Amino acid sequence: MYDTIIRKGLVYDGKGNPGVKADVAIKDGKIVLIKPVIAEKAKEEIDASDRIVIPGFIDPHVHEELTLFSDNAYELFLRQGVTTTVNGNCGHSVTPGGTDYIIDYFFNNGLISERNRGEFKDYFPRWENFSGYVEAARKTGTNLNLLVLLGHGTIRQYVMNGAHDRPPTAEEKKRIDAYLREGLEQGAWGVSFGLDYVPSRYAKTEELVDVAKVAAEYDGVVSAHLRHWIGTKEAVLEMVSVCRRTGVRTQISHLKSSSEEAFEAAREAAAQGLPLRVDTIPKSSGHCNRKDKLLQSIMAISDVLFDKGVEGVKAALHSKEGREIVRRDAHAKFGMDKEKVFIVISPDDPSLEGKSIAQIAGERGDADPTETMLDLAGDDKEYTFWLGGPTRDDFARDHSKVIRDNPYVSVGTDRIMGDPNDPFFWYELQRYGGFPTFMKMYRKAGVPVEEIVRRNTSLVAEHFGIRDRGRLEPGAWADVAVIDLESFDFPEPEAVDCKKPLTMATGVDFVLVNGKVAIEKGELLKPLSGGILLRNEHRN
């Protein structure tokens, strides 16, 4: 007897073939039969009438490697039909240095809150290397499958004893290589770069090539948050060069849809046979940052303030020289149009809620709205800043034909961890709906459902080399989503409430992870049937 049969659904196999009406039988966590009608019975039967049945989506760009120790249900992914995620992106890693070092690193890079920093040190399991992290994660359990990359930034900072704007010495390079090899031999899937962030941004192209060569030896993947400050197309071409020189599998992370020429450069490279693929955020609002998070993020991106801590940032905001440093180093935040920066939560002064910084500056008679924003960041009151408003200019509302027709592009939600116990610390209002947003946008533009499914399942699985996932076929792991396509949705940017940071997608009826039901008739379960997938165990 089968464990589960999914009946009467429109089955898309993930390989780009049109959907067919069929039953899907599952036993011992794997798909064993797909045919129009399966006469045998199963212990559990799922009616998928009027639904599509697809491989679980694979998200190649998230930051959830620490989340499983505080919330291993991963509801927001399951409600999008996601069953597998790739973690350790943007240069941030779970090794080396041990648990406490990693927690401090994540705090110093603005990824977790001050409260998290203390709490995590109290209750997180202990690990000293990648294998130790995997053991701890497997003991904890997870509803999703997780792949984990090593982080160039974390390794570089640990080896060089700080964030230094110089190349590593010969001895430091040997140690960096040794940590890369250790992690790759213990099952990491590759290495990520965060080339806008300290310290990865100090690495010249030759250093990236050296790191990529090590990853390529293990047939690993290099994932790159680009060096955007040199220009988006130019940053893509830098990674094309790294890919061409090393042969490493290369993933361009969250490529901005405002740059058609960057997508075209990536498409041309892939069409020439280079192992290079792209993920993008379908739509993105500006980030909502509570003041403590805003101060942290200034610290994380400032060459001068990185080692000074949050208190150093606060002090800088109260001097002319310090403000100039903040203006320069945090230009991405303080240099944006103040008509697009809002105060959305202001418990100490509710009259400011819903107002832009430009409007507040006008009411105060301030000639320079940037000074107004610096004043607000430096005072003793509590605010939540919405940096960019409902729609970011760099992630266009609708993708152009150039992007839609690119067969090498998938969704990468770039879901940010924030504070798992305080969603108002740091949040974004569109990424919880990345996959339904992509599906809706591309269907409206005439892209067939089977192609949309392929780009977000087998395309990613094949590029990363994930064995027996991303396809519905006998022998594949039963990572399956049953979706009501007409209600698979997420609110448009203007419709999302800034005071509801946990809005989730709708339309997913069932999700199975390794054959176990994690979403049942729209209700979240917790079978913890996912796990940490290791390159040396689950690689093609």
Secondary structure, 3 states (H helix, E strand, C coil): CEEEEEEEEEECCCCCCCCEEEEEEEECCEEEEEECCCCCCEEEEEECCCCEEEECEEECCECCCCHHHCCCCCHHHHCCCEEEEEECCCCCCCCCCHHHHHHHHHHHCCCCCHHHHHHHHHHCCCCCCHHHHHHHHHHHCCCCEEEECEEHHHHHHHHCCCCCCCCCCHHHHHHHHHHHHHHHHCCCCEEEEECCCCCHHHCCHHHHHHHHHHHHHCCCEEEEECCHHHCHHHHHHHHHHHHHHHCCEEEECCCCCCCHHHHHHHHHHHHCCCCEEEEECCCCCCEEEEHHHHHHHHHHHCCCCCCCHHHHHHHHCCCHHHHHHHHHHCHHHHCCCHHHEEEEECCCCHHHCCEEHHHHHHHHCCCCHHHHHHHHHHCCCCCEEEECCCCCCCCCCCCCHHHHCCCCEEECCCECCCCCCCCCCEECCCHHHHHHHHHHHHHHCCCCHHHHHHHCCHHHHHHHCECCCCCCCCCCECCEEEECCCCCECCCHHHCCCCCCCCCCECEEEEEECCEEEEECCEECCCCCCEECCHHHHEC
